[in-house]
Amino acid sequence: MPHSVTLIHTIAAALGLALALGFVATRLRLPALIGYLLAGVVIGPYTPGFVADAAMASQLAEIGVMLLMFGVGLHFSWGDLLAVRKIAVPGAVVQIMVATALGMALATWWGWGLGGALVFGLALSVASTVVLLRALETLGILDSHTGRIAVGWLVVEDLAMVLVLVLLPPLAGWLGGGKGGEGSAAQGVDGAALWQTLGWTLLQVGGFVALMLLVGRRLFPWVLWQVARTGSRELFTLCVVAAAVGIAFGSAALFGVSFALGAFFAGMVMRESEFSHRAAQESLPLRDAFAVLFFVSVGMLFDPSVLWSRPMQVLAVVAIIMLGKTLAAAALVLAFRYPLNTALTVSASLAQIGEFSFILVALGSSLGLLPPEGASLVLAGALISMALNPMLFHAIAPLQAWLRARSALARRLEQRDDPLAELPMSTDARYLARQVVLVGYGRVGRRVANVLVANDIPFVVAEQNRELVESLRESGIAAVFGDAVDPAVLIQAHIARAAMLVIATPDTLNVRQIITTARTLNPHIETVVRSHSGDEARRLAQECDSTVFLADEALAQAMARHVLERTEARLARHTRPASLHGGV
């Protein structure tokens, strides 16, 4: 029996305390992440009592980073990003620049060096995907177009932070990195050597990315398939985890790139496999456990005394996160001519910081760029912003109503002067009488539209994606931009003269309001709705007098119909020869 059990002490204290405080945070309707960070504070060096081994916790945290980034890669979808690219890409880039500039200005005013100010600003610029997804799921708008914009925005932020993680180590010397961590940019760094180092780093990263995309996306899904054929769940889980950790370690050892980048691309290539969903499920428990250790290790960096020794600095950090980022994001969304509700929802989504902020803090501290108080200030901002973020989402509807009542500018922003919000005068008259109004042009809506086109049935699409509406109009399909909850959208779709309303969006939160508006304008209109829940489907059918298609039931009926057709065809083939012989 070994006498040194530091590893066991660290894991037991971290997981046990994280469980207790995470449970308390959840009961208080706060993200469990806050409990994990507080667990790190309790067992950290800045609070009395038991102090965990910081070096051991740091190594466990590296595994947590690998598995976190592996999960990000597994869920990364180019398709989802491309669907909202025209607002998510420029919006996220500009918002990161604004928030980073605000953070750098504040840090420079405090007397920090260039490197510390840059890491500090970047850490304040990126929001938590975990907190965002949980908030959108709670509100029931994750699958809405507004939800997709918010998620796409954060995907762009995550990609930008991956690039930062790659470039920060080779730039650390020029930015003033070192043991002291508070100096300004190094004076004696040779510019040619800097560009040579940076170029070599980008070349190595490029080689790794090319290898993963050309070889990895074919090799690793094939390996996953071979392991899955064995039927062993343990081997499958082991294969997924070994790929995540092995590729991360191999990328660092052979190409000199970070563990985080290697794990991210491991997840990306695994996504190419048909078993990607199962891989995400099988690795989730281990990923969650090590992610908790990562958050606990980050909490160990937090010095609670910063709350009373530097209260104004903490307030300034919270102001950048919850006001600076929020106002910048809202202005950008409104500039792209999206509704006020979309601007408020997206801006509330970004009014917090999380996982990548902690990774940047840990990296900046290890490179000697970020002063010790910098880590504490970022963590204080994270704790406060995550605690207050749910309140912002609940305040969206009252704030929108208040702005409409008291602000002429808000009312002008909601006026329907957008050319895409009205059908063109040249719209074919047959689209405006006895037509089908199709709300939503996603996977289901697109298939419904294809059937309508094939049968020459006129229809008008109501869609919240501006780019999609532009594309539909270019292809000759009548489409109007906006949220069908707004009566003006249904009026523009000529709902008063329509024969049928088909609501094909996965978001059923506002279905009743849409149907009520449609029946007010057209009492005899027939309504068709989709649903994912049996209870919800029954309620919609009773309350709205609509035809409701349940996803599982429709799938079962289609499969049963196929089985019957194939069985009848097989019986027909077997009985035909017998009848022929009987007639001879």
C-alpha positions as CSV (number, residue, x, y, z in Angstrom):
1,M,0.0,0.0,0.0
2,P,1.7,3.2,-1.1
3,H,2.0,5.9,1.5
4,S,1.5,8.8,-1.0
5,V,-2.1,9.1,-2.0
6,T,-2.0,12.7,-3.3
7,L,-3.8,11.8,-6.5
8,I,-6.6,10.1,-4.6
9,H,-6.9,13.0,-2.1
10,T,-7.1,15.5,-4.9
11,I,-9.7,13.6,-6.9
12,A,-11.8,12.7,-3.9
13,A,-11.9,16.3,-2.5
14,A,-12.5,17.9,-5.9
15,L,-15.3,15.6,-7.0
16,G,-17.0,15.3,-3.6
17,L,-17.1,19.0,-3.0
18,A,-18.0,19.8,-6.6
19,L,-21.0,17.4,-6.3
20,A,-22.2,19.1,-3.1
21,L,-21.8,22.7,-4.3
22,G,-23.0,21.9,-7.8
23,F,-26.2,20.5,-6.3
24,V,-26.7,23.6,-4.2
25,A,-26.1,25.8,-7.2
26,T,-28.7,23.8,-9.2
27,R,-31.2,24.1,-6.4
28,L,-30.7,27.8,-6.5
29,R,-31.4,27.8,-10.2
30,L,-27.8,28.7,-11.1
31,P,-25.5,26.8,-13.4
32,A,-23.8,23.9,-11.8
33,L,-20.6,25.3,-13.2
34,I,-20.6,27.9,-10.4
35,G,-20.6,25.1,-7.8
36,Y,-17.6,23.5,-9.5
37,L,-15.7,26.7,-9.5
38,L,-16.5,27.4,-5.8
39,A,-15.3,23.9,-5.0
40,G,-11.9,24.9,-6.4
41,V,-12.0,28.0,-4.4
42,V,-12.6,26.1,-1.2
43,I,-9.7,23.6,-1.7
44,G,-7.5,26.2,-3.3
45,P,-4.4,27.9,-1.7
46,Y,-6.3,31.2,-0.9
47,T,-8.8,29.7,1.6
48,P,-8.1,28.1,5.0
49,G,-8.3,24.3,5.5
50,F,-7.5,21.5,3.1
51,V,-5.4,22.5,0.1
52,A,-5.3,20.2,-2.9
53,D,-2.2,19.5,-4.9
54,A,-2.2,22.3,-7.5
55,A,0.2,20.5,-9.8
56,M,-1.8,17.3,-9.7
57,A,-5.0,19.2,-10.3
58,S,-3.4,21.0,-13.2
59,Q,-2.5,17.7,-15.0
60,L,-6.0,16.3,-14.4
61,A,-7.3,19.6,-15.8
62,E,-5.3,19.0,-19.0
63,I,-7.3,15.8,-19.6
64,G,-10.5,17.8,-18.9
65,V,-9.5,20.3,-21.6
66,M,-8.8,17.5,-24.1
67,L,-12.2,15.9,-23.5
68,L,-14.0,19.3,-23.5
69,M,-12.5,20.2,-26.8
70,F,-13.2,16.7,-28.1
71,G,-16.9,17.3,-27.3
72,V,-16.9,20.7,-29.0
73,G,-15.4,19.0,-32.2
74,L,-18.0,16.2,-32.0
75,H,-20.9,18.7,-32.0
76,F,-19.3,21.1,-34.5
77,S,-21.4,21.4,-37.6
78,W,-20.3,23.4,-40.7
79,G,-23.9,23.1,-41.9
80,D,-25.4,24.9,-38.9
81,L,-22.7,27.6,-39.1
82,L,-23.2,28.1,-42.8
83,A,-27.0,28.5,-42.3
84,V,-26.4,31.7,-40.2
85,R,-22.9,32.7,-41.5
86,K,-23.9,36.1,-42.8
87,I,-24.7,37.4,-39.3
88,A,-22.8,34.9,-37.1
89,V,-19.3,35.3,-38.6
90,P,-19.1,39.1,-38.9
91,G,-21.1,39.6,-35.7
92,A,-18.8,37.3,-33.6
93,V,-15.6,38.8,-35.1
94,V,-16.7,42.4,-34.5
95,Q,-18.0,41.6,-31.0
96,I,-14.7,39.8,-30.0
97,M,-12.8,42.8,-31.2
98,V,-14.9,45.3,-29.3
99,A,-14.9,43.2,-26.0
100,T,-11.1,42.6,-26.4
101,A,-10.4,46.3,-27.0
102,L,-12.5,47.2,-23.9
103,G,-10.7,44.7,-21.7
104,M,-7.3,45.7,-23.0
105,A,-8.1,49.4,-22.4
106,L,-9.1,48.7,-18.9
107,A,-6.0,46.5,-18.2
108,T,-3.7,49.1,-19.7
109,W,-5.3,51.8,-17.5
110,W,-4.4,49.5,-14.5
111,G,-0.8,49.4,-15.7
112,W,-0.6,45.9,-17.1
113,G,1.7,44.8,-19.9
114,L,0.6,44.1,-23.5
115,G,0.4,40.4,-23.1
116,G,-1.6,40.4,-19.9
117,A,-4.0,43.0,-21.3
118,L,-4.5,40.9,-24.5
119,V,-5.2,37.7,-22.7
120,F,-7.5,39.5,-20.3
121,G,-9.5,41.1,-23.1
122,L,-9.8,37.9,-25.0
123,A,-10.9,36.0,-21.9
124,L,-13.8,38.6,-21.5
125,S,-14.8,38.3,-25.1
126,V,-15.9,34.7,-25.4
127,A,-19.1,33.3,-23.9
128,S,-19.8,29.8,-22.4
129,T,-21.4,27.4,-24.8
130,V,-22.6,25.2,-21.9
131,V,-24.4,28.1,-20.2
132,L,-25.9,29.2,-23.5
133,L,-27.3,25.8,-24.5
134,R,-28.8,25.3,-21.1
135,A,-30.5,28.7,-21.2
136,L,-31.9,28.2,-24.7
137,E,-33.2,24.7,-23.8
138,T,-34.9,26.1,-20.7
139,L,-36.6,28.7,-22.8
140,G,-37.5,26.2,-25.5
141,I,-35.9,28.2,-28.3
142,L,-32.8,26.1,-29.0
143,D,-34.2,25.0,-32.4
144,S,-35.6,28.4,-33.3
145,H,-33.8,30.6,-35.8
146,T,-32.8,33.0,-33.0
147,G,-31.4,30.0,-31.1
148,R,-29.4,28.9,-34.2
149,I,-28.0,32.4,-34.6
150,A,-26.8,32.5,-31.0
151,V,-25.3,29.0,-31.2
152,G,-23.6,29.8,-34.6
153,W,-22.2,33.0,-33.0
154,L,-20.6,31.0,-30.2
155,V,-19.2,28.5,-32.7
156,V,-17.4,31.3,-34.5
157,E,-16.1,32.5,-31.1
158,D,-14.9,29.0,-30.2
159,L,-13.1,28.7,-33.6
160,A,-11.5,32.1,-33.0
161,M,-10.3,31.0,-29.5
162,V,-8.9,27.8,-31.0
163,L,-6.7,30.0,-33.2
164,V,-5.7,32.1,-30.2
165,L,-4.6,29.0,-28.3
166,V,-2.4,28.0,-31.3
167,L,-0.8,31.5,-31.7
168,L,-0.4,32.6,-28.1
169,P,2.5,30.3,-27.1
170,P,4.9,31.3,-30.0
171,L,3.9,35.0,-29.4
172,A,4.4,34.8,-25.6
173,G,8.0,36.1,-25.7
174,W,7.1,39.1,-27.8
175,L,4.1,39.9,-25.6
176,G,6.2,40.0,-22.5
177,G,5.8,36.4,-21.2
178,G,8.1,35.1,-18.5
179,K,8.3,34.2,-14.9
180,G,7.3,37.7,-13.8
181,G,4.3,37.9,-16.0
182,E,3.8,41.6,-15.6
183,G,6.3,43.1,-18.0
184,S,5.5,44.9,-21.2
185,A,6.4,43.5,-24.6
186,A,9.9,42.1,-24.5
187,Q,12.4,44.6,-25.8
188,G,15.0,42.3,-27.0
189,V,13.0,39.9,-29.2
190,D,14.3,39.8,-32.8
191,G,11.5,40.6,-35.2
192,A,12.8,38.1,-37.8
193,A,13.0,35.4,-35.2
194,L,9.5,36.1,-34.2
195,W,8.1,35.8,-37.7
196,Q,10.2,32.7,-38.2
197,T,8.7,31.1,-35.1
198,L,5.2,32.1,-36.0
199,G,5.6,30.8,-39.5
200,W,7.0,27.5,-38.3
201,T,4.1,27.2,-35.9
202,L,1.5,27.9,-38.6
203,L,3.2,25.4,-40.9
204,Q,3.1,22.7,-38.2
205,V,-0.6,23.5,-37.5
206,G,-1.3,23.4,-41.3
207,G,0.4,20.0,-41.6
208,F,-1.5,18.6,-38.7
209,V,-4.9,19.9,-40.0
210,A,-4.1,18.6,-43.5
211,L,-3.2,15.1,-42.1
212,M,-6.4,15.0,-40.0
213,L,-8.7,16.1,-42.8
214,L,-7.1,13.9,-45.5
215,V,-6.2,10.8,-43.5
216,G,-7.9,11.1,-40.1
217,R,-11.4,11.7,-41.4
218,R,-11.2,8.3,-43.3
219,L,-9.0,6.3,-40.9
220,F,-10.6,7.1,-37.6
221,P,-14.3,6.5,-38.6
222,W,-13.1,3.2,-40.2
223,V,-11.4,2.2,-36.9
224,L,-14.6,3.2,-35.0
225,W,-16.6,1.0,-37.3
226,Q,-14.3,-2.0,-36.8
227,V,-14.5,-1.7,-33.0
228,A,-18.3,-1.3,-33.1
229,R,-18.5,-4.6,-35.1
230,T,-17.1,-6.4,-32.1
231,G,-20.2,-5.6,-30.1
232,S,-18.2,-4.6,-27.0
233,R,-19.4,-1.4,-25.4
234,E,-16.2,-1.2,-23.3
235,L,-14.0,-1.4,-26.4
236,F,-16.1,1.2,-28.1
237,T,-15.8,3.6,-25.2
238,L,-12.1,2.9,-24.9
239,C,-11.6,3.6,-28.6
240,V,-13.4,7.0,-28.4
241,V,-11.4,8.1,-25.3
242,A,-8.1,6.8,-26.6
243,A,-8.7,8.6,-29.9
244,A,-9.4,11.9,-28.1
245,V,-6.4,11.7,-25.7
246,G,-4.1,10.0,-28.1
247,I,-4.6,12.4,-31.0
248,A,-4.3,15.4,-28.6
249,F,-1.0,14.0,-27.2
250,G,0.3,13.0,-30.6
251,S,-0.5,16.4,-32.1
252,A,1.5,18.1,-29.3
253,A,4.4,15.6,-29.5
254,L,4.8,15.5,-33.3
255,F,3.5,18.9,-34.5
256,G,3.9,21.1,-31.5
257,V,0.3,22.1,-31.4
258,S,-1.8,22.4,-28.2
259,F,-3.7,19.5,-26.6
260,A,-6.9,21.6,-27.1
261,L,-6.5,21.8,-30.9
262,G,-5.6,18.2,-31.3
263,A,-8.6,17.1,-29.3
264,F,-10.9,19.5,-31.2
265,F,-9.9,17.9,-34.5
266,A,-10.2,14.5,-33.1
267,G,-13.8,15.3,-32.4
268,M,-14.2,16.8,-35.9
269,V,-13.0,13.7,-37.7
270,M,-15.0,11.4,-35.4
271,R,-18.1,13.3,-36.4
272,E,-17.6,11.9,-40.0
273,S,-18.5,8.5,-38.6
274,E,-22.1,7.2,-38.5
275,F,-21.3,6.4,-34.9
276,S,-20.6,10.0,-33.9
277,H,-23.8,10.3,-31.9
278,R,-23.0,7.1,-30.0
279,A,-19.4,8.3,-29.5
280,A,-20.7,11.5,-27.9
281,Q,-23.0,9.5,-25.6
282,E,-20.4,6.9,-24.6
283,S,-17.7,9.5,-23.8
284,L,-20.1,11.9,-22.0
285,P,-19.7,10.5,-18.5
286,L,-15.9,10.5,-18.6
287,R,-15.9,13.9,-20.3
288,D,-18.2,15.4,-17.7
289,A,-16.1,14.0,-14.8
290,F,-12.8,15.4,-16.1
291,A,-14.5,18.7,-17.1
292,V,-15.5,19.0,-13.5
293,L,-11.9,18.5,-12.4
294,F,-10.9,21.2,-14.9
295,F,-13.4,23.7,-13.5
296,V,-12.3,22.9,-10.0
297,S,-8.6,23.5,-10.9
298,V,-9.6,26.8,-12.4
299,G,-11.4,27.7,-9.2
300,M,-8.2,27.0,-7.3
301,L,-6.7,30.0,-9.1
302,F,-9.3,32.4,-7.7
303,D,-8.3,34.6,-4.7
304,P,-11.6,35.6,-3.0
305,S,-10.0,38.6,-1.5
306,V,-10.2,40.4,-4.9
307,L,-13.9,40.9,-4.2
308,W,-13.2,43.3,-1.3
309,S,-9.7,44.5,-2.1
310,R,-10.5,45.4,-5.8
311,P,-14.3,45.9,-5.8
312,M,-14.3,48.6,-8.5
313,Q,-12.1,46.5,-10.8
314,V,-14.5,43.6,-10.4
315,L,-17.5,45.8,-11.2
316,A,-15.6,47.1,-14.3
317,V,-15.0,43.5,-15.5
318,V,-18.7,42.6,-15.0
319,A,-19.7,45.8,-16.8
320,I,-17.7,44.8,-19.9
321,I,-19.1,41.3,-19.9
322,M,-22.7,42.1,-19.2
323,L,-23.0,45.6,-20.7
324,G,-20.2,46.2,-23.2
325,K,-20.6,42.8,-25.0
326,T,-24.4,42.9,-24.8
327,L,-24.8,46.4,-26.3
328,A,-22.2,45.6,-29.0
329,A,-24.0,42.4,-30.0
330,A,-27.5,44.0,-29.9
331,A,-26.3,46.8,-32.2
332,L,-24.7,44.4,-34.6
333,V,-27.9,42.2,-34.9
334,L,-30.1,45.3,-35.4
335,A,-27.6,46.5,-38.0
336,F,-28.3,43.3,-40.0
337,R,-32.1,44.3,-39.8
338,Y,-33.2,41.5,-37.5
339,P,-36.1,42.1,-35.1
340,L,-35.6,43.6,-31.6
341,N,-36.4,40.3,-29.9
342,T,-33.6,38.5,-31.8
343,A,-31.2,41.3,-30.9
344,L,-32.1,41.0,-27.2
345,T,-31.9,37.2,-27.1
346,V,-28.5,37.0,-28.8
347,S,-27.1,39.8,-26.7
348,A,-28.4,38.1,-23.5
349,S,-26.7,34.8,-24.7
350,L,-23.3,36.5,-24.8
351,A,-23.6,38.3,-21.4
352,Q,-21.4,35.7,-19.6
353,I,-18.0,34.0,-20.0
354,G,-17.0,30.4,-19.5
355,E,-14.9,27.4,-20.6
356,F,-12.6,29.1,-23.1
357,S,-12.1,32.0,-20.8
358,F,-10.8,29.6,-18.2
359,I,-8.6,27.8,-20.7
360,L,-7.1,31.2,-21.7
361,V,-6.6,32.2,-18.1
362,A,-4.8,29.0,-17.4
363,L,-2.6,29.3,-20.5
364,G,-1.9,33.0,-19.9
365,S,-0.9,32.3,-16.3
366,S,1.4,29.4,-17.4
367,L,3.1,31.5,-20.0
368,G,3.7,34.3,-17.5
369,L,1.5,36.8,-19.4
370,L,-1.4,37.2,-17.0
371,P,-0.8,38.7,-13.5
372,P,-2.2,36.7,-10.6
373,E,-4.9,39.2,-9.9
374,G,-5.9,38.9,-13.6
375,A,-7.0,35.3,-13.2
376,S,-9.0,36.3,-10.0
377,L,-10.7,39.2,-11.8
378,V,-11.7,37.0,-14.8
379,L,-13.0,34.3,-12.5
380,A,-15.0,36.8,-10.4
381,G,-16.5,38.1,-13.6
382,A,-17.4,34.6,-14.7
383,L,-19.1,33.7,-11.4
384,I,-21.1,36.9,-11.2
385,S,-22.1,36.9,-14.9
386,M,-23.2,33.3,-14.9
387,A,-25.2,33.8,-11.8
388,L,-27.0,36.8,-13.3
389,N,-27.4,35.5,-16.9
390,P,-30.6,33.6,-16.4
391,M,-32.2,36.8,-15.1
392,L,-31.4,38.5,-18.3
393,F,-33.3,35.9,-20.4
394,H,-36.3,36.3,-18.2
395,A,-36.1,40.1,-18.5
396,I,-36.2,40.0,-22.4
397,A,-40.0,40.1,-22.8
398,P,-40.6,42.9,-20.1
399,L,-37.7,44.9,-21.5
400,Q,-39.0,44.6,-25.1
401,A,-42.5,45.8,-24.0
402,W,-41.0,48.6,-22.0
403,L,-38.8,49.8,-24.9
404,R,-41.8,49.7,-27.3
405,A,-43.9,51.8,-24.9
406,R,-41.2,54.4,-24.1
407,S,-38.8,54.5,-27.0
408,A,-39.6,55.9,-30.4
409,L,-36.3,54.4,-31.7
410,A,-37.4,50.9,-30.6
411,R,-40.8,51.3,-32.4
412,R,-39.0,52.4,-35.5
413,L,-36.7,49.4,-35.3
414,E,-39.8,47.1,-35.3
415,Q,-41.5,48.8,-38.2
416,R,-41.8,46.6,-41.2
417,D,-39.8,48.6,-43.6
418,D,-37.6,45.7,-44.5
419,P,-38.1,44.8,-48.3
420,L,-37.9,41.1,-47.4
421,A,-40.8,41.6,-44.9
422,E,-43.3,42.2,-47.7
423,L,-44.0,40.1,-50.8
424,P,-42.9,41.9,-54.0
425,M,-45.6,43.5,-56.1
426,S,-44.7,41.2,-58.9
427,T,-45.7,38.1,-57.0
428,D,-47.9,35.7,-59.1
429,A,-51.5,36.2,-58.2
430,R,-52.1,32.4,-57.8
431,Y,-49.8,32.5,-54.7
432,L,-52.3,34.9,-53.0
433,A,-55.5,32.9,-53.1
434,R,-56.2,29.5,-51.7
435,Q,-52.5,29.0,-51.1
436,V,-50.7,27.1,-48.4
437,V,-48.8,29.3,-45.9
438,L,-45.7,27.3,-44.9
439,V,-44.1,28.5,-41.6
440,G,-40.5,27.4,-41.5
441,Y,-38.3,26.1,-44.3
442,G,-36.0,23.7,-42.4
443,R,-35.6,20.0,-43.0
444,V,-39.3,19.3,-42.7
445,G,-40.5,22.5,-44.3
446,R,-38.2,21.9,-47.3
447,R,-39.7,18.5,-47.9
448,V,-43.2,19.7,-47.6
449,A,-42.4,22.5,-50.1
450,N,-40.9,20.0,-52.6
451,V,-44.1,18.0,-52.6
452,L,-46.2,21.2,-53.1
453,V,-44.0,22.2,-56.0
454,A,-44.2,18.7,-57.6
455,N,-48.0,18.9,-57.4
456,D,-48.2,22.5,-58.6
457,I,-49.8,23.7,-55.3
458,P,-49.1,27.4,-54.6
459,F,-47.6,28.3,-51.3
460,V,-46.0,31.2,-49.4
461,V,-43.1,30.6,-47.0
462,A,-42.7,32.6,-43.8
463,E,-39.2,32.2,-42.5
464,Q,-36.9,34.0,-39.9
465,N,-33.7,33.4,-41.8
466,R,-33.0,36.4,-44.1
467,E,-30.5,34.6,-46.2
468,L,-32.9,31.8,-46.8
469,V,-35.7,34.2,-47.8
470,E,-33.3,35.9,-50.3
471,S,-32.4,32.5,-51.8
472,L,-36.1,31.4,-52.1
473,R,-37.0,34.6,-53.9
474,E,-34.1,34.2,-56.3
475,S,-35.4,30.7,-57.1
476,G,-38.9,32.1,-57.8
477,I,-40.6,30.9,-54.5
478,A,-42.9,33.4,-52.7
479,A,-41.4,34.0,-49.3
480,V,-41.6,36.6,-46.5
481,F,-39.1,37.3,-43.8
482,G,-40.1,37.5,-40.1
483,D,-41.5,35.6,-37.1
484,A,-44.9,34.2,-37.8
485,V,-45.9,35.2,-34.2
486,D,-46.1,38.7,-35.5
487,P,-49.5,39.2,-37.2
488,A,-47.8,41.4,-39.8
489,V,-45.9,38.4,-41.1
490,L,-49.0,36.3,-41.6
491,I,-50.8,39.3,-43.2
492,Q,-48.0,39.7,-45.7
493,A,-48.3,36.0,-46.5
494,H,-52.0,36.7,-47.3
495,I,-53.2,34.3,-44.6
496,A,-56.8,35.8,-44.9
497,R,-57.1,34.2,-48.4
498,A,-55.1,31.0,-47.6
499,A,-56.6,27.5,-47.7
500,M,-54.1,25.9,-45.2
501,L,-51.5,26.9,-42.6
502,V,-48.6,24.4,-42.1
503,I,-46.3,25.1,-39.2
504,A,-43.2,23.0,-39.9
505,T,-40.8,24.6,-37.3
506,P,-39.5,22.4,-34.5
507,D,-40.2,25.2,-32.0
508,T,-43.8,24.6,-30.7
509,L,-43.5,27.4,-28.0
510,N,-45.6,29.9,-30.0
511,V,-47.8,27.6,-32.1
512,R,-51.0,28.5,-30.3
513,Q,-50.4,32.2,-30.8
514,I,-49.7,31.7,-34.5
515,I,-52.9,29.6,-35.0
516,T,-55.0,32.1,-33.0
517,T,-53.8,35.0,-35.2
518,A,-54.4,32.9,-38.3
519,R,-58.0,32.0,-37.3
520,T,-58.7,35.6,-36.4
521,L,-57.8,36.7,-39.9
522,N,-59.2,33.5,-41.6
523,P,-61.7,31.6,-39.4
524,H,-62.1,28.7,-41.8
525,I,-58.4,28.0,-42.4
526,E,-57.1,24.5,-41.9
527,T,-54.0,24.1,-39.7
528,V,-51.3,21.4,-39.7
529,V,-48.6,21.2,-36.9
530,R,-45.6,19.0,-36.1
531,S,-44.7,17.8,-32.6
532,H,-42.1,15.7,-30.9
533,S,-44.2,14.8,-27.8
534,G,-47.3,12.7,-27.5
535,D,-48.7,14.7,-24.7
536,E,-48.0,18.0,-26.5
537,A,-49.5,16.6,-29.7
538,R,-52.8,15.7,-27.9
539,R,-53.0,19.1,-26.3
540,L,-52.4,20.9,-29.6
541,A,-55.0,18.8,-31.4
542,Q,-57.6,19.5,-28.6
543,E,-56.9,23.2,-28.0
544,C,-56.1,24.3,-31.5
545,D,-58.4,21.9,-33.5
546,S,-55.4,21.1,-35.7
547,T,-54.0,18.1,-37.5
548,V,-50.9,17.2,-35.6
549,F,-48.1,14.9,-36.9
550,L,-46.0,13.3,-34.2
551,A,-42.5,12.5,-35.4
552,D,-42.2,9.0,-33.9
553,E,-45.8,8.0,-35.0
554,A,-45.2,9.3,-38.6
555,L,-41.9,7.3,-38.7
556,A,-43.7,4.1,-37.4
557,Q,-46.5,4.5,-40.0
558,A,-44.0,5.0,-42.8
559,M,-42.0,1.9,-41.8
560,A,-45.2,-0.2,-41.3
561,R,-46.4,0.9,-44.8
562,H,-43.1,-0.1,-46.3
563,V,-43.2,-3.5,-44.6
564,L,-46.8,-4.1,-45.8
565,E,-45.9,-3.1,-49.4
566,R,-42.8,-5.4,-49.5
567,T,-44.7,-8.3,-47.9
568,E,-47.6,-8.0,-50.4
569,A,-45.1,-7.8,-53.3
570,R,-43.2,-11.0,-52.0
571,L,-46.5,-12.9,-51.6
572,A,-47.5,-11.9,-55.1
573,R,-44.2,-13.2,-56.5
574,H,-44.7,-16.5,-54.8
575,T,-48.3,-17.1,-55.7
576,R,-48.0,-16.1,-59.4
577,P,-46.1,-19.2,-60.6
578,A,-48.5,-21.5,-58.8
579,S,-51.5,-20.0,-60.6
580,L,-49.6,-20.3,-64.0
581,H,-48.8,-24.0,-63.5
582,G,-52.4,-24.6,-62.4
583,G,-53.6,-23.3,-65.8
584,V,-51.5,-25.5,-67.9
